[in-house]
Amino acid sequence: MTKETKIIVGVLAGAALGATIALALSSDSTSDLKGKVSDFFADLLDASKDKLAGLTDKATGVADKVKDKIAEINA
């Protein structure tokens, strides 16, 4: 795992933990709490997918550049 990936994972985990604790300490009913938690994690999952898609695009771009440089060297 790269340093940036570790930071992103740490921030997401901290946000999830903080939101869960905040919701647990709130005075909402159990069904409201379950709905809020499931909505939060659905949003978190969507955000994570977007971040991973961006990282995948970056990695693909870097891999293509490396392949091009290797082809230039071998030519």
N, C-alpha and C positions, 0 to 999 in steps of 0.2 A: 504494500500500500504506500502510495506517495504521501508526502507531508500534507498536500492540499486535500487529498481524500480523507486522511485522518481528521483534519480540522473540520471538514464538512460533516463527517459522521459524528464527531463529538458535538458539534453545534445542534445537529438534528436530534441526537439522543438527549441532550440537555433540554431542548425545547419540549420534546415529548414528555420527559419526566416532570418538568416544571408545570406544563399544562395539566397533566394528570393529577398532580398534587393540588393544584389550584382548584380544579373541578371537584376533587374529592372533599376539599375543605369548604366548598360553597354550600349554600343551604338549599340547593335544588333537590327535587325528588329523584329517586333512583332511575326512573325511566328517562327523565330529562338528562340526567348525568350520562346515562348510556348513549343517548342520542348525540350529545355534545362530544363525548369521547370518540364515538365512531366517525362523526363528521371531521373532527380534528385529525384523526389518523388517515382518513381518506384524503384530506387536503395535503397532509404530510407526504403520503405516498405519491400523489400527483406531482408535488414539488420535487421529490427525490427522482422520479422518472425523468422530469425535465432536466435536472442537473446531470443525471447519468447520460442522457442523450447528448447533451453538450460536451461532456467529457469524451464520449465515444466519437463524436465528430472531430474533436481535437486530436485524439489518438490516431484516427484514420488519416488525418492530414499529415501528421508527423511521420507516420509509417510510409505514406506515399513519397514524402520528401526524402526519406532515408533510401527508399528503393531507387529513386531517381539519382541520388548521389552515388549509390553503389553501381548503377548502370553506367554513369559517367566515368567512374574510376575504372571499370572493367573494359570500357570501350577503347 
